[in-house]
Amino acid sequence: MVTRHVSASDGRERKVATTPEGLAITNALDAAREWLMQPILAQWDKRDWKTFVSLLRRFVDDALAISTKENAERHPQ
């Protein structure tokens, strides 16, 4: 799904790239997600959509904050 290699300019840096197989899988997942969500979201008015986007952004921000905090606690520098 991905390839990893050491950066040519900085040996400490690792580069990750999606393989064609990985890209095909993510494209299929995106298409399936759209196929499932489109009929639901098509019924929503603009206010509902804005509320959904606002709450989803908050959810993601909170999830990332928790993940970042837990990662820092597990791996102090």
MOPAC internal coordinates of N, CA, C and O (Angstrom, degrees):
PM7 1SCF
backbone

  N    0.0000 0     0.00 0     0.00 0    0    0    0
  C    1.4407 1     0.00 0     0.00 0    1    0    0
  C    1.5313 1   110.90 1     0.00 0    2    1    0
  O    1.2310 1   120.39 1   145.34 1    3    2    1
  N    1.3376 1   116.86 1   -34.66 1    3    2    1
  C    1.4523 1   121.14 1   176.17 1    5    3    2
  C    1.5221 1   109.10 1  -137.88 1    6    5    3
  O    1.2310 1   121.73 1   -21.48 1    7    6    5
  N    1.3255 1   114.28 1   158.52 1    7    6    5
  C    1.4616 1   120.49 1   171.70 1    9    7    6
  C    1.5187 1   107.26 1  -116.85 1   10    9    7
  O    1.2310 1   121.11 1   -28.47 1   11   10    9
  N    1.3166 1   115.49 1   151.53 1   11   10    9
  C    1.4649 1   121.35 1   179.07 1   13   11   10
  C    1.5160 1   108.54 1  -130.60 1   14   13   11
  O    1.2310 1   121.44 1   -40.47 1   15   14   13
  N    1.3161 1   114.86 1   139.53 1   15   14   13
  C    1.4534 1   118.93 1   174.38 1   17   15   14
  C    1.5283 1   109.44 1  -153.77 1   18   17   15
  O    1.2310 1   121.43 1   -18.46 1   19   18   17
  N    1.3183 1   114.86 1   161.54 1   19   18   17
  C    1.4578 1   121.84 1   179.68 1   21   19   18
  C    1.5201 1   108.34 1   -78.40 1   22   21   19
  O    1.2310 1   120.92 1   -40.52 1   23   22   21
  N    1.3186 1   115.84 1   139.48 1   23   22   21
  C    1.4558 1   121.69 1   178.29 1   25   23   22
  C    1.5309 1   110.07 1   -63.39 1   26   25   23
  O    1.2310 1   120.59 1   -41.80 1   27   26   25
  N    1.3008 1   116.48 1   138.20 1   27   26   25
  C    1.4644 1   121.02 1   177.94 1   29   27   26
  C    1.5297 1   111.27 1   -69.04 1   30   29   27
  O    1.2310 1   120.03 1   150.65 1   31   30   29
  N    1.3336 1   117.54 1   -29.35 1   31   30   29
  C    1.4643 1   120.81 1  -176.63 1   33   31   30
  C    1.5262 1   113.13 1   -91.01 1   34   33   31
  O    1.2310 1   119.87 1   159.81 1   35   34   33
  N    1.3392 1   117.86 1   -20.19 1   35   34   33
  C    1.4629 1   121.22 1  -178.00 1   37   35   34
  C    1.5211 1   108.89 1  -149.39 1   38   37   35
  O    1.2310 1   120.51 1   -74.77 1   39   38   37
  N    1.3140 1   116.63 1   105.23 1   39   38   37
  C    1.4548 1   122.28 1  -175.47 1   41   39   38
  C    1.5200 1   114.54 1   -61.30 1   42   41   39
  O    1.2310 1   120.11 1   162.89 1   43   42   41
  N    1.3400 1   117.40 1   -17.11 1   43   42   41
  C    1.4738 1   120.33 1   177.63 1   45   43   42
  C    1.5222 1   111.47 1   -79.79 1   46   45   43
  O    1.2310 1   120.85 1   160.00 1   47   46   45
  N    1.3127 1   115.98 1   -20.00 1   47   46   45
  C    1.4703 1   120.92 1  -175.03 1   49   47   46
  C    1.5291 1   110.57 1   -89.23 1   50   49   47
  O    1.2310 1   121.32 1   -42.53 1   51   50   49
  N    1.3198 1   115.09 1   137.47 1   51   50   49
  C    1.4653 1   121.18 1   176.70 1   53   51   50
  C    1.5261 1   108.33 1  -111.38 1   54   53   51
  O    1.2310 1   120.87 1   -47.78 1   55   54   53
  N    1.3135 1   115.94 1   132.22 1   55   54   53
  C    1.4645 1   122.02 1   178.57 1   57   55   54
  C    1.5251 1   108.73 1  -101.98 1   58   57   55
  O    1.2310 1   120.87 1   -42.85 1   59   58   57
  N    1.3338 1   115.95 1   137.15 1   59   58   57
  C    1.4614 1   121.78 1   177.54 1   61   59   58
  C    1.5226 1   107.37 1  -123.23 1   62   61   59
  O    1.2310 1   120.96 1   -46.82 1   63   62   61
  N    1.3193 1   115.78 1   133.18 1   63   62   61
  C    1.4600 1   120.63 1   178.77 1   65   63   62
  C    1.5304 1   109.42 1  -134.81 1   66   65   63
  O    1.2310 1   121.00 1   -35.16 1   67   66   65
  N    1.3118 1   115.70 1   144.84 1   67   66   65
  C    1.4615 1   121.16 1   177.92 1   69   67   66
  C    1.5227 1   109.50 1   -74.43 1   70   69   67
  O    1.2310 1   120.76 1   -45.26 1   71   70   69
  N    1.3135 1   116.15 1   134.74 1   71   70   69
  C    1.4630 1   120.69 1   175.14 1   73   71   70
  C    1.5321 1   108.71 1   -79.96 1   74   73   71
  O    1.2310 1   119.78 1   -16.05 1   75   74   73
  N    1.3268 1   118.03 1   163.95 1   75   74   73
  C    1.4656 1   119.29 1   174.97 1   77   75   74
  C    1.5333 1   112.18 1   -55.56 1   78   77   75
  O    1.2310 1   120.20 1   142.06 1   79   78   77
  N    1.3396 1   117.22 1   -37.94 1   79   78   77
  C    1.4615 1   120.45 1   177.61 1   81   79   78
  C    1.5319 1   110.98 1   -64.51 1   82   81   79
  O    1.2310 1   120.63 1   136.56 1   83   82   81
  N    1.3251 1   116.40 1   -43.44 1   83   82   81
  C    1.4615 1   120.96 1   178.07 1   85   83   82
  C    1.5129 1   111.83 1   -62.46 1   86   85   83
  O    1.2310 1   120.50 1   138.45 1   87   86   85
  N    1.3182 1   116.65 1   -41.55 1   87   86   85
  C    1.4617 1   121.13 1   178.16 1   89   87   86
  C    1.5271 1   110.87 1   -64.49 1   90   89   87
  O    1.2310 1   120.25 1   139.90 1   91   90   89
  N    1.3168 1   117.12 1   -40.10 1   91   90   89
  C    1.4761 1   120.44 1   178.29 1   93   91   90
  C    1.5273 1   110.59 1   -63.07 1   94   93   91
  O    1.2310 1   120.62 1   140.62 1   95   94   93
  N    1.3248 1   116.41 1   -39.38 1   95   94   93
  C    1.4702 1   120.21 1   179.42 1   97   95   94
  C    1.5225 1   110.46 1   -66.88 1   98   97   95
  O    1.2310 1   119.89 1   134.16 1   99   98   97
  N    1.3287 1   117.82 1   -45.84 1   99   98   97
  C    1.4656 1   119.29 1  -179.88 1  101   99   98
  C    1.5245 1   110.93 1   -65.14 1  102  101   99
  O    1.2310 1   120.13 1   143.68 1  103  102  101
  N    1.3212 1   117.35 1   -36.32 1  103  102  101
  C    1.4665 1   119.95 1   176.90 1  105  103  102
  C    1.5300 1   110.97 1   -64.80 1  106  105  103
  O    1.2310 1   120.30 1   139.74 1  107  106  105
  N    1.3261 1   117.02 1   -40.26 1  107  106  105
  C    1.4743 1   120.56 1   178.21 1  109  107  106
  C    1.5269 1   110.73 1   -65.67 1  110  109  107
  O    1.2310 1   120.27 1   139.87 1  111  110  109
  N    1.3304 1   117.09 1   -40.13 1  111  110  109
  C    1.4643 1   120.39 1   177.44 1  113  111  110
  C    1.5261 1   111.30 1   -64.37 1  114  113  111
  O    1.2310 1   120.56 1   137.45 1  115  114  113
  N    1.3267 1   116.53 1   -42.55 1  115  114  113
  C    1.4661 1   120.11 1   177.62 1  117  115  114
  C    1.5302 1   111.13 1   -60.43 1  118  117  115
  O    1.2310 1   120.59 1   136.04 1  119  118  117
  N    1.3243 1   116.48 1   -43.96 1  119  118  117
  C    1.4640 1   120.53 1  -179.76 1  121  119  118
  C    1.5326 1   110.95 1   -64.39 1  122  121  119
  O    1.2310 1   120.21 1   138.16 1  123  122  121
  N    1.3240 1   117.20 1   -41.84 1  123  122  121
  C    1.4725 1   120.96 1   179.30 1  125  123  122
  C    1.5229 1   110.28 1   -64.95 1  126  125  123
  O    1.2310 1   120.56 1   137.50 1  127  126  125
  N    1.3278 1   116.54 1   -42.50 1  127  126  125
  C    1.4660 1   120.41 1   179.35 1  129  127  126
  C    1.5256 1   110.47 1   -62.25 1  130  129  127
  O    1.2310 1   120.48 1   137.03 1  131  130  129
  N    1.3256 1   116.69 1   -42.97 1  131  130  129
  C    1.4580 1   119.33 1   178.67 1  133  131  130
  C    1.5217 1   111.07 1   -65.43 1  134  133  131
  O    1.2310 1   120.20 1   139.31 1  135  134  133
  N    1.3245 1   117.21 1   -40.69 1  135  134  133
  C    1.4650 1   121.60 1   179.43 1  137  135  134
  C    1.5284 1   110.57 1   -60.90 1  138  137  135
  O    1.2310 1   120.37 1   141.65 1  139  138  137
  N    1.3354 1   116.90 1   -38.35 1  139  138  137
  C    1.4592 1   120.76 1   179.83 1  141  139  138
  C    1.5268 1   112.61 1   -75.93 1  142  141  139
  O    1.2310 1   120.01 1   139.99 1  143  142  141
  N    1.3159 1   117.58 1   -40.01 1  143  142  141
  C    1.4639 1   121.64 1  -172.85 1  145  143  142
  C    1.5310 1   113.82 1   -84.07 1  146  145  143
  O    1.2310 1   119.91 1   147.86 1  147  146  145
  N    1.2950 1   117.77 1   -32.14 1  147  146  145
  C    1.4724 1   120.84 1  -173.56 1  149  147  146
  C    1.5214 1   113.21 1   -55.43 1  150  149  147
  O    1.2310 1   118.48 1   133.35 1  151  150  149
  N    1.3297 1   120.50 1   -46.65 1  151  150  149
  C    1.4694 1   119.20 1  -179.76 1  153  151  150
  C    1.5305 1   112.93 1   -63.09 1  154  153  151
  O    1.2310 1   120.23 1   148.68 1  155  154  153
  N    1.3079 1   117.18 1   -31.32 1  155  154  153
  C    1.4680 1   120.95 1   178.68 1  157  155  154
  C    1.5188 1   110.00 1   -72.35 1  158  157  155
  O    1.2310 1   121.29 1   126.56 1  159  158  157
  N    1.3320 1   115.14 1   -53.44 1  159  158  157
  C    1.4619 1   119.93 1  -174.84 1  161  159  158
  C    1.5266 1   113.11 1   -68.72 1  162  161  159
  O    1.2310 1   120.22 1   155.37 1  163  162  161
  N    1.3117 1   117.19 1   -24.63 1  163  162  161
  C    1.4695 1   120.62 1   179.82 1  165  163  162
  C    1.5252 1   111.54 1   -63.20 1  166  165  163
  O    1.2310 1   120.48 1   156.83 1  167  166  165
  N    1.3223 1   116.69 1   -23.17 1  167  166  165
  C    1.4623 1   121.11 1  -179.07 1  169  167  166
  C    1.5274 1   113.02 1   -85.89 1  170  169  167
  O    1.2310 1   119.85 1   168.44 1  171  170  169
  N    1.3097 1   117.88 1   -11.56 1  171  170  169
  C    1.4530 1   121.76 1  -174.92 1  173  171  170
  C    1.5192 1   111.88 1   -84.40 1  174  173  171
  O    1.2310 1   120.82 1   -37.62 1  175  174  173
  N    1.3239 1   116.04 1   142.38 1  175  174  173
  C    1.4616 1   118.94 1   174.44 1  177  175  174
  C    1.5331 1   109.09 1   -84.12 1  178  177  175
  O    1.2310 1   121.21 1    -4.78 1  179  178  177
  N    1.3209 1   115.30 1   175.22 1  179  178  177
  C    1.4611 1   121.14 1  -174.99 1  181  179  178
  C    1.5370 1   111.73 1   -59.54 1  182  181  179
  O    1.2310 1   119.87 1   140.43 1  183  182  181
  N    1.3245 1   117.86 1   -39.57 1  183  182  181
  C    1.4648 1   121.63 1  -179.57 1  185  183  182
  C    1.5307 1   110.51 1   -63.36 1  186  185  183
  O    1.2310 1   120.57 1   135.49 1  187  186  185
  N    1.3310 1   116.51 1   -44.51 1  187  186  185
  C    1.4676 1   120.27 1   178.67 1  189  187  186
  C    1.5306 1   110.89 1   -61.62 1  190  189  187
  O    1.2310 1   120.94 1   137.05 1  191  190  189
  N    1.3233 1   115.81 1   -42.95 1  191  190  189
  C    1.4658 1   120.74 1  -179.72 1  193  191  190
  C    1.5305 1   110.46 1   -62.43 1  194  193  191
  O    1.2310 1   120.02 1   135.47 1  195  194  193
  N    1.3305 1   117.57 1   -44.53 1  195  194  193
  C    1.4747 1   120.96 1   179.44 1  197  195  194
  C    1.5293 1   110.90 1   -63.60 1  198  197  195
  O    1.2310 1   120.12 1   140.48 1  199  198  197
  N    1.3236 1   117.38 1   -39.52 1  199  198  197
  C    1.4626 1   120.90 1   177.82 1  201  199  198
  C    1.5289 1   110.21 1   -63.87 1  202  201  199
  O    1.2310 1   120.54 1   134.61 1  203  202  201
  N    1.3085 1   116.57 1   -45.39 1  203  202  201
  C    1.4626 1   121.51 1   178.86 1  205  203  202
  C    1.5273 1   110.99 1   -59.08 1  206  205  203
  O    1.2310 1   120.37 1   131.27 1  207  206  205
  N    1.3122 1   116.90 1   -48.73 1  207  206  205
  C    1.4672 1   121.29 1  -179.03 1  209  207  206
  C    1.5274 1   110.37 1   -61.55 1  210  209  207
  O    1.2310 1   120.27 1   137.00 1  211  210  209
  N    1.3236 1   117.09 1   -43.00 1  211  210  209
  C    1.4606 1   121.14 1   179.60 1  213  211  210
  C    1.5287 1   111.24 1   -61.35 1  214  213  211
  O    1.2310 1   120.21 1   133.28 1  215  214  213
  N    1.3204 1   117.20 1   -46.72 1  215  214  213
  C    1.4573 1   120.75 1  -179.58 1  217  215  214
  C    1.5302 1   112.05 1   -68.92 1  218  217  215
  O    1.2310 1   120.43 1   143.49 1  219  218  217
  N    1.3115 1   116.78 1   -36.51 1  219  218  217
  C    1.4634 1   119.81 1   178.25 1  221  219  218
  C    1.5260 1   110.42 1   -66.23 1  222  221  219
  O    1.2310 1   120.29 1   138.70 1  223  222  221
  N    1.3233 1   117.05 1   -41.30 1  223  222  221
  C    1.4701 1   119.86 1   176.70 1  225  223  222
  C    1.5263 1   110.47 1   -61.16 1  226  225  223
  O    1.2310 1   120.42 1   137.06 1  227  226  225
  N    1.3202 1   116.81 1   -42.94 1  227  226  225
  C    1.4605 1   120.92 1   178.71 1  229  227  226
  C    1.5333 1   110.48 1   -61.98 1  230  229  227
  O    1.2310 1   120.54 1   135.83 1  231  230  229
  N    1.3153 1   116.58 1   -44.17 1  231  230  229
  C    1.4564 1   121.34 1   178.99 1  233  231  230
  C    1.5304 1   110.52 1   -58.84 1  234  233  231
  O    1.2310 1   120.36 1   131.01 1  235  234  233
  N    1.3156 1   116.92 1   -48.99 1  235  234  233
  C    1.4665 1   121.09 1  -178.64 1  237  235  234
  C    1.5245 1   110.66 1   -64.27 1  238  237  235
  O    1.2310 1   120.15 1   135.38 1  239  238  237
  N    1.3195 1   117.31 1   -44.62 1  239  238  237
  C    1.4694 1   120.36 1   178.31 1  241  239  238
  C    1.5198 1   111.27 1   -58.70 1  242  241  239
  O    1.2310 1   120.15 1   135.02 1  243  242  241
  N    1.3359 1   117.31 1   -44.98 1  243  242  241
  C    1.4603 1   121.04 1   179.41 1  245  243  242
  C    1.5315 1   111.48 1   -65.53 1  246  245  243
  O    1.2310 1   120.30 1   139.31 1  247  246  245
  N    1.3188 1   117.04 1   -40.69 1  247  246  245
  C    1.4625 1   120.81 1   178.85 1  249  247  246
  C    1.5229 1   110.60 1   -63.92 1  250  249  247
  O    1.2310 1   120.20 1   137.66 1  251  250  249
  N    1.3222 1   117.22 1   -42.34 1  251  250  249
  C    1.4612 1   120.58 1   178.65 1  253  251  250
  C    1.5248 1   111.48 1   -66.01 1  254  253  251
  O    1.2310 1   120.43 1   140.66 1  255  254  253
  N    1.3195 1   116.79 1   -39.34 1  255  254  253
  C    1.4651 1   120.38 1   179.33 1  257  255  254
  C    1.5217 1   110.62 1   -62.84 1  258  257  255
  O    1.2310 1   120.29 1   136.50 1  259  258  257
  N    1.3144 1   117.05 1   -43.50 1  259  258  257
  C    1.4691 1   120.66 1   179.04 1  261  259  258
  C    1.5220 1   110.01 1   -64.88 1  262  261  259
  O    1.2310 1   120.60 1   134.84 1  263  262  261
  N    1.3153 1   116.45 1   -45.16 1  263  262  261
  C    1.4605 1   121.09 1  -179.49 1  265  263  262
  C    1.5275 1   110.76 1   -61.47 1  266  265  263
  O    1.2310 1   120.35 1   136.24 1  267  266  265
  N    1.3202 1   116.93 1   -43.76 1  267  266  265
  C    1.4588 1   121.43 1  -179.68 1  269  267  266
  C    1.5270 1   110.61 1   -64.31 1  270  269  267
  O    1.2310 1   120.69 1   136.73 1  271  270  269
  N    1.3267 1   116.29 1   -43.27 1  271  270  269
  C    1.4756 1   120.82 1   179.57 1  273  271  270
  C    1.5262 1   110.49 1   -63.28 1  274  273  271
  O    1.2310 1   120.36 1   133.29 1  275  274  273
  N    1.3396 1   116.91 1   -46.71 1  275  274  273
  C    1.4571 1   120.29 1  -179.75 1  277  275  274
  C    1.5217 1   111.72 1   -63.80 1  278  277  275
  O    1.2310 1   120.31 1   141.22 1  279  278  277
  N    1.3105 1   117.02 1   -38.78 1  279  278  277
  C    1.4572 1   121.14 1   178.54 1  281  279  278
  C    1.5285 1   110.42 1   -64.53 1  282  281  279
  O    1.2310 1   120.19 1   138.44 1  283  282  281
  N    1.3298 1   117.25 1   -41.56 1  283  282  281
  C    1.4660 1   121.28 1   179.02 1  285  283  282
  C    1.5214 1   110.84 1   -65.23 1  286  285  283
  O    1.2310 1   120.40 1   142.91 1  287  286  285
  N    1.3197 1   116.85 1   -37.09 1  287  286  285
  C    1.4749 1   120.25 1   179.32 1  289  287  286
  C    1.5231 1   111.62 1   -70.18 1  290  289  287
  O    1.2310 1   120.23 1   145.45 1  291  290  289
  N    1.3159 1   117.16 1   -34.55 1  291  290  289
  C    1.4675 1   120.92 1  -179.83 1  293  291  290
  C    1.5224 1   112.36 1   -76.23 1  294  293  291
  O    1.2310 1   121.14 1   148.65 1  295  294  293
  N    1.3336 1   115.42 1   -31.35 1  295  294  293
  C    1.4659 1   120.39 1  -174.22 1  297  295  294
  C    1.5283 1   110.61 1  -128.25 1  298  297  295
  O    1.2310 1   120.03 1  -113.85 1  299  298  297
  N    1.3290 1   117.54 1    66.15 1  299  298  297
  C    1.4745 1   118.55 1   179.18 1  301  299  298
  C    1.5270 1   110.15 1   -65.85 1  302  301  299
  O    1.2310 1   120.91 1   -31.39 1  303  302  301
  N    1.3126 1   115.86 1   148.61 1  303  302  301
  C    1.4672 1   119.17 1  -178.11 1  305  303  302
  C    1.4830 1   112.45 1   -97.32 1  306  305  303
  O    1.2310 1   120.10 1   180.00 1  307  306  305

